[in-house]
Amino acid sequence: MLRLIFITGLLFFLGFTKAQKKEKLKLKDKFSIEGYIKYMNSSSIMSLDSIIGDNLIHNRIKINAFISDKITARVEMRNRIFYGEATRLNPSLGALLAQDNGQVDLSIVPLDKNAIVIHSILDRAYVKYMAKKWELRIGRQRINWGVNLAWNPNDLFNAYSLIDFDYQERPGADALRFQYYTSDLSSLELAIQPGKKIDSSIIAGLWKFNKWKYDLQLLAGNYYTDLALGAGWAGNLKKSGLKGELTYFHPKENLVDTNGILSSSITIDYSFKNGIYINNSILFNSNGIGSINSNGNPFQSFFYELSPKSLMPSKFTCFSQVVGNFKPSLNASFSAFYMFGLDVLLVMPSINYTIAENWEIMLLSQTAAGKNNGKATSLGTGLFLRLTANF
């Protein structure tokens, strides 16, 4: 029923936009097209005797349509071409990429061969109506309720991981989103990601307001088979930034007899006058594991099991990052994740250089290490060299 309401509402809204009075505007005033194309070479290193290379061509096209002063539409397509040794060693890559959990399947794999896989997906496709104090969006969109950098337990609709560094835009959700601005610093929001039934849907409300010089937020709603209650804040602790968020998930069945899951994170960050920025965060996952399973490497399943209930596999994880802007054209960062109990460390150093206007090159590494019988051991290293052209 919820799915039918969502699709009917989207079709009605799209039809409504077509019925608007046409304005005499030039084509460039009605549409804007931008995007980028990237080439990235990667090497996965388990040992000096085991180095696997791969290649990725990554294109993104962003189209905005300005239908009227109040109505806009946005479509964004992500296109990727995978080829190389790692692609050949993963025969299920095409089938995995083809999966689309939205209301409408907007993911296609036009070519799925042993040596090359091509994938395209519309991860943004929505219409927005803006009035003086409210805004309505219908379609595939990003709904970001989080306030922290590393982990966002409040982000019910679009959980993500910083480890997936090549997807800055983050995935979208097929949803209806209504925002009402009660003042310059406060708002009420309702978002619905419909499914075939209530247990396959997300329906939640968010209240944002300012108190004690802090931006605060409260949320409540239905998260699939759970009830969700959450809160977040962002402000200053003297000269440092202090941010935090938490969400408690409780199964709807057996409300009294069943224990829930708490996911929470807190961040302290600071910006120096010389352009250096530091961020330190800690994540608590009450349902996290306390030891490495027989597979040995918990990083392998991150991107396919990610949810606000399980942003990292361990109970406690800390994150630290240092970013330095040495020149307008040169910046570097060093990030590290450490999972307590599992004794697993992931470090991510990177350097970015702007070659020319709209051209950038980046070198990034991901190295994971853990303990085996009390001894430190490597879990693998990934090296990524990426060239980006923006248009």
C-alpha positions as CSV (number, residue, x, y, z in Angstrom):
1,M,0.0,0.0,0.0
2,L,2.8,2.4,0.9
3,R,4.6,1.6,-2.3
4,L,1.4,2.3,-4.3
5,I,1.0,5.7,-2.6
6,F,4.6,6.6,-3.3
7,I,4.5,5.8,-7.0
8,T,1.0,7.4,-7.4
9,G,2.3,10.6,-5.7
10,L,5.4,10.7,-7.8
11,L,3.4,10.3,-11.1
12,F,1.0,13.0,-9.9
13,F,3.7,15.4,-9.0
14,L,5.6,14.9,-12.3
15,G,2.3,15.4,-14.2
16,F,1.7,18.6,-12.2
17,T,5.1,20.0,-13.2
18,K,4.4,19.4,-16.9
19,A,1.1,21.3,-16.5
20,Q,2.8,24.5,-15.2
21,K,2.7,27.5,-17.4
22,K,5.7,27.7,-19.7
23,E,8.0,30.6,-19.2
24,K,10.0,32.3,-21.9
25,L,13.4,31.4,-20.8
26,K,16.5,30.5,-22.6
27,L,17.6,26.8,-22.6
28,K,20.6,27.6,-20.4
29,D,18.2,29.1,-17.8
30,K,16.0,26.0,-17.7
31,F,18.7,23.3,-17.5
32,S,22.2,22.8,-16.1
33,I,24.5,19.9,-16.8
34,E,27.7,19.1,-14.9
35,G,29.6,16.1,-13.7
36,Y,33.0,14.5,-13.8
37,I,34.9,11.6,-15.2
38,K,37.5,9.7,-13.3
39,Y,40.1,7.0,-14.1
40,M,41.4,5.0,-11.1
41,N,44.1,2.3,-11.0
42,S,44.1,0.1,-8.0
43,S,46.4,-2.5,-6.6
44,S,45.4,-5.0,-3.8
45,I,48.5,-6.3,-2.0
46,M,48.3,-9.3,0.3
47,S,52.0,-9.9,0.0
48,L,54.8,-9.2,-2.4
49,D,53.9,-12.5,-4.1
50,S,50.2,-11.6,-4.4
51,I,49.5,-8.2,-6.1
52,I,46.1,-7.9,-7.9
53,G,45.5,-4.9,-10.2
54,D,42.3,-3.4,-11.5
55,N,41.0,-0.4,-13.3
56,L,37.9,1.8,-13.0
57,I,36.4,4.5,-15.3
58,H,33.9,6.4,-13.3
59,N,31.5,9.0,-14.8
60,R,28.8,11.1,-13.2
61,I,26.2,13.3,-14.9
62,K,24.1,15.8,-13.0
63,I,21.1,17.4,-14.6
64,N,19.0,20.2,-13.0
65,A,15.8,21.3,-14.6
66,F,14.4,24.7,-13.4
67,I,10.7,24.3,-14.2
68,S,9.5,27.4,-12.4
69,D,10.5,29.6,-9.5
70,K,9.2,27.0,-7.0
71,I,9.7,23.7,-8.9
72,T,13.0,22.0,-9.8
73,A,13.9,18.5,-10.9
74,R,17.2,16.7,-10.5
75,V,18.6,13.6,-12.1
76,E,22.0,12.1,-11.5
77,M,23.5,9.1,-13.2
78,R,26.5,7.1,-12.1
79,N,28.3,5.1,-14.8
80,R,31.2,2.8,-14.1
81,I,33.4,0.5,-16.2
82,F,35.5,-2.1,-14.3
83,Y,38.2,-4.1,-16.0
84,G,41.4,-5.8,-15.0
85,E,42.6,-8.8,-12.9
86,A,40.4,-8.1,-9.9
87,T,37.3,-8.0,-12.1
88,R,38.2,-11.3,-13.7
89,L,38.6,-12.9,-10.3
90,N,35.1,-11.7,-9.2
91,P,32.5,-13.4,-11.5
92,S,29.6,-12.2,-9.3
93,L,30.5,-8.5,-9.6
94,G,27.9,-7.8,-12.4
95,A,25.1,-9.5,-10.5
96,L,26.0,-7.6,-7.3
97,L,26.1,-4.2,-9.0
98,A,22.7,-4.9,-10.7
99,Q,20.9,-5.1,-7.4
100,D,18.7,-2.0,-6.7
101,N,16.7,-2.0,-3.5
102,G,14.6,1.1,-4.5
103,Q,10.9,1.2,-5.4
104,V,11.9,1.2,-9.1
105,D,14.9,-0.7,-10.4
106,L,17.1,2.0,-11.9
107,S,20.3,-0.1,-12.1
108,I,21.5,-1.7,-15.3
109,V,24.5,-3.8,-16.3
110,P,24.7,-3.6,-20.1
111,L,27.9,-5.6,-20.2
112,D,28.8,-8.4,-17.8
113,K,31.8,-10.3,-19.0
114,N,34.7,-12.0,-17.3
115,A,37.2,-9.3,-18.2
116,I,34.9,-6.2,-18.1
117,V,31.7,-5.1,-16.3
118,I,29.8,-1.9,-17.2
119,H,27.2,-0.6,-14.7
120,S,24.9,2.4,-14.7
121,I,22.5,3.6,-12.0
122,L,20.2,6.6,-11.4
123,D,20.9,7.4,-7.8
124,R,19.2,10.8,-7.9
125,A,15.8,11.4,-9.6
126,Y,13.5,13.7,-7.8
127,V,11.2,16.7,-8.1
128,K,11.3,19.5,-5.5
129,Y,8.7,22.1,-4.7
130,M,9.7,25.0,-2.5
131,A,7.4,27.5,-0.8
132,K,8.2,30.2,1.7
133,K,8.3,28.0,4.8
134,W,8.2,24.5,3.5
135,E,9.7,22.1,0.9
136,L,8.6,18.8,-0.6
137,R,10.7,16.3,-2.4
138,I,9.5,13.1,-4.1
139,G,11.8,10.6,-5.7
140,R,15.2,9.1,-5.3
141,Q,17.2,11.5,-3.1
142,R,19.8,11.7,-0.3
143,I,18.3,12.2,3.1
144,N,21.2,13.1,5.4
145,W,20.2,13.4,9.1
146,G,23.6,12.8,10.5
147,V,25.8,15.5,12.1
148,N,29.1,13.7,12.5
149,L,31.8,13.1,9.9
150,A,32.9,9.5,10.5
151,W,29.6,7.8,11.7
152,N,26.0,8.8,11.6
153,P,23.6,6.7,13.7
154,N,20.9,9.3,13.0
155,D,21.2,8.7,9.2
156,L,18.3,6.2,8.9
157,F,17.9,6.5,5.2
158,N,21.4,6.6,3.8
159,A,24.1,5.0,6.0
160,Y,27.6,5.1,4.5
161,S,31.2,4.5,5.3
162,L,34.2,6.8,4.9
163,I,36.1,3.7,3.7
164,D,34.2,3.9,0.5
165,F,36.1,7.1,-0.5
166,D,35.2,7.0,-4.2
167,Y,31.4,7.6,-3.7
168,Q,31.3,11.1,-2.2
169,E,27.7,11.7,-3.2
170,R,26.4,8.6,-1.2
171,P,23.5,6.5,-2.2
172,G,19.9,7.8,-2.5
173,A,16.6,6.5,-1.1
174,D,13.3,6.4,-2.9
175,A,11.3,8.6,-0.6
176,L,8.9,11.4,0.1
177,R,10.4,14.2,2.2
178,F,8.5,17.1,3.7
179,Q,10.3,19.9,5.6
180,Y,8.6,22.8,7.4
181,Y,10.8,25.7,8.6
182,T,9.4,27.1,11.8
183,S,12.2,29.7,12.1
184,D,15.7,30.3,10.8
185,L,17.1,27.8,13.3
186,S,14.4,25.2,13.6
187,S,12.4,22.9,11.4
188,L,10.1,19.9,11.4
189,E,10.7,17.1,8.9
190,L,8.8,13.9,7.8
191,A,10.4,11.3,5.5
192,I,8.9,8.1,4.1
193,Q,10.7,5.4,2.3
194,P,7.8,3.1,1.5
195,G,8.0,-0.7,1.1
196,K,5.4,-3.3,0.4
197,K,4.5,-3.4,4.1
198,I,5.3,-1.5,7.2
199,D,8.2,-3.8,8.2
200,S,10.0,-3.1,4.9
201,S,9.5,0.7,5.2
202,I,11.2,3.6,7.0
203,I,8.8,6.3,8.3
204,A,10.4,8.9,10.6
205,G,10.1,12.5,11.8
206,L,12.9,14.9,12.7
207,W,12.8,18.1,14.8
208,K,15.7,20.5,14.6
209,F,16.1,23.5,16.9
210,N,18.7,25.6,18.6
211,K,19.2,25.8,22.4
212,W,22.1,26.8,24.6
213,K,24.1,27.8,21.5
214,Y,23.8,24.2,20.2
215,D,22.0,22.8,17.1
216,L,19.9,20.0,18.5
217,Q,17.7,17.4,16.9
218,L,15.3,14.7,17.9
219,L,14.0,11.8,15.7
220,A,11.5,9.0,16.1
221,G,10.0,6.6,13.7
222,N,9.6,3.1,12.2
223,Y,12.8,1.6,10.9
224,Y,11.8,-1.7,9.2
225,T,11.0,-4.1,12.0
226,D,12.2,-1.7,14.7
227,L,11.1,1.4,16.5
228,A,13.8,4.1,16.4
229,L,14.4,6.9,18.8
230,G,17.4,9.2,18.3
231,A,19.0,12.6,19.2
232,G,21.9,14.6,17.9
233,W,23.8,17.8,18.7
234,A,26.4,20.1,17.2
235,G,28.1,23.1,18.9
236,N,31.4,24.2,20.5
237,L,33.4,23.1,23.5
238,K,35.5,26.2,24.1
239,K,37.4,26.5,20.8
240,S,36.7,23.0,19.6
241,G,33.7,21.6,17.9
242,L,31.6,19.0,19.8
243,K,29.2,16.8,17.9
244,G,27.3,13.7,18.8
245,E,24.4,11.5,17.8
246,L,22.7,8.3,19.0
247,T,19.8,6.2,17.9
248,Y,18.1,3.3,19.8
249,F,16.5,0.6,17.8
250,H,13.9,-1.7,19.5
251,P,12.1,-4.6,17.8
252,K,8.4,-4.1,17.5
253,E,7.7,-7.7,18.4
254,N,7.8,-8.5,22.1
255,L,8.5,-4.9,23.1
256,V,8.8,-5.8,26.7
257,D,10.9,-9.0,26.4
258,T,13.3,-8.0,23.7
259,N,16.5,-6.0,24.1
260,G,17.3,-3.3,21.6
261,I,20.4,-2.0,19.9
262,L,22.1,1.4,20.7
263,S,24.3,3.0,18.1
264,S,26.1,6.2,19.2
265,S,29.0,8.4,18.2
266,I,30.7,11.5,19.5
267,T,33.2,13.8,17.8
268,I,35.6,16.5,18.8
269,D,37.3,18.5,16.0
270,Y,39.5,21.6,15.8
271,S,40.7,23.8,13.0
272,F,44.1,25.5,13.4
273,K,44.9,28.9,11.9
274,N,47.5,27.4,9.6
275,G,44.8,25.3,7.8
276,I,45.3,22.0,9.7
277,Y,42.1,20.3,10.7
278,I,41.9,17.4,13.2
279,N,38.9,15.1,14.0
280,N,38.6,12.5,16.7
281,S,35.5,10.3,17.0
282,I,34.4,7.2,18.8
283,L,31.5,4.9,17.9
284,F,29.7,2.5,20.2
285,N,27.6,-0.4,18.8
286,S,25.9,-2.4,21.5
287,N,25.4,-5.3,19.0
288,G,29.1,-5.3,17.9
289,I,31.3,-8.4,18.0
290,G,34.2,-8.8,20.3
291,S,36.4,-11.2,18.4
292,I,37.5,-12.0,14.8
293,N,35.5,-14.8,13.2
294,S,37.1,-17.7,11.2
295,N,37.2,-15.6,8.1
296,G,39.7,-13.3,9.8
297,N,39.0,-10.0,8.1
298,P,35.8,-8.1,9.1
299,F,36.4,-5.4,6.4
300,Q,35.3,-7.7,3.6
301,S,31.6,-7.3,4.4
302,F,31.4,-3.6,5.3
303,F,29.7,-2.1,2.3
304,Y,27.0,-4.8,1.9
305,E,25.9,-5.1,5.5
306,L,26.1,-1.4,6.4
307,S,23.2,0.1,8.4
308,P,22.7,2.7,11.1
309,K,22.4,-0.2,13.5
310,S,25.8,-1.6,12.5
311,L,28.1,1.1,11.2
312,M,31.2,-0.9,12.3
313,P,31.4,-4.6,13.3
314,S,33.1,-4.0,16.8
315,K,31.5,-2.6,19.9
316,F,33.9,0.3,20.2
317,T,35.7,1.9,17.2
318,C,37.8,5.1,17.2
319,F,38.5,7.3,14.3
320,S,41.2,10.0,13.9
321,Q,41.9,12.3,11.0
322,V,44.4,15.1,10.2
323,V,43.9,17.2,7.1
324,G,46.4,19.8,5.9
325,N,46.0,22.4,3.2
326,F,49.6,23.2,2.3
327,K,48.7,25.2,-0.9
328,P,45.5,26.0,-2.7
329,S,46.4,23.2,-5.1
330,L,47.8,20.7,-2.6
331,N,46.2,19.0,0.4
332,A,46.8,15.8,2.3
333,S,45.1,13.8,4.9
334,F,45.8,10.9,7.3
335,S,42.9,8.9,8.7
336,A,42.9,5.8,11.0
337,F,40.2,3.5,12.3
338,Y,40.8,1.2,15.2
339,M,38.4,-1.5,16.3
340,F,38.8,-2.4,20.0
341,G,38.4,-6.0,21.0
342,L,39.1,-7.1,17.4
343,D,42.4,-5.3,17.5
344,V,42.1,-4.3,13.9
345,L,43.6,-1.1,12.5
346,L,42.9,0.6,9.2
347,V,45.0,3.6,8.0
348,M,44.2,5.8,5.0
349,P,46.8,8.4,4.0
350,S,46.0,10.4,0.9
351,I,47.3,13.3,-1.1
352,N,45.4,15.5,-3.6
353,Y,46.9,17.8,-6.2
354,T,45.1,20.2,-8.5
355,I,46.9,19.9,-11.8
356,A,44.9,22.6,-13.6
357,E,41.4,24.1,-13.4
358,N,38.9,21.2,-13.2
359,W,41.7,18.6,-13.1
360,E,42.9,16.7,-10.0
361,I,45.1,13.8,-9.2
362,M,44.9,11.8,-5.9
363,L,47.0,9.0,-4.4
364,L,45.4,7.1,-1.5
365,S,46.3,4.0,0.4
366,Q,44.3,1.7,2.7
367,T,46.3,-0.7,4.9
368,A,44.7,-3.0,7.4
369,A,46.5,-4.9,10.2
370,G,45.4,-7.1,13.1
371,K,46.7,-9.6,15.5
372,N,47.1,-13.4,15.1
373,N,48.2,-15.4,18.1
374,G,49.2,-12.2,19.8
375,K,51.4,-11.0,16.9
376,A,50.7,-8.2,14.5
377,T,49.9,-9.3,11.0
378,S,48.9,-7.6,7.8
379,L,45.4,-8.0,6.5
380,G,46.2,-6.4,3.1
381,T,46.9,-3.1,1.4
382,G,45.2,-1.2,-1.3
383,L,46.8,1.5,-3.4
384,F,44.7,3.8,-5.5
385,L,45.8,6.4,-8.1
386,R,42.9,8.5,-9.4
387,L,42.7,11.2,-12.1
388,T,39.5,13.4,-12.1
389,A,38.2,15.8,-14.7
390,N,35.2,18.0,-13.7
391,F,32.9,19.6,-16.2
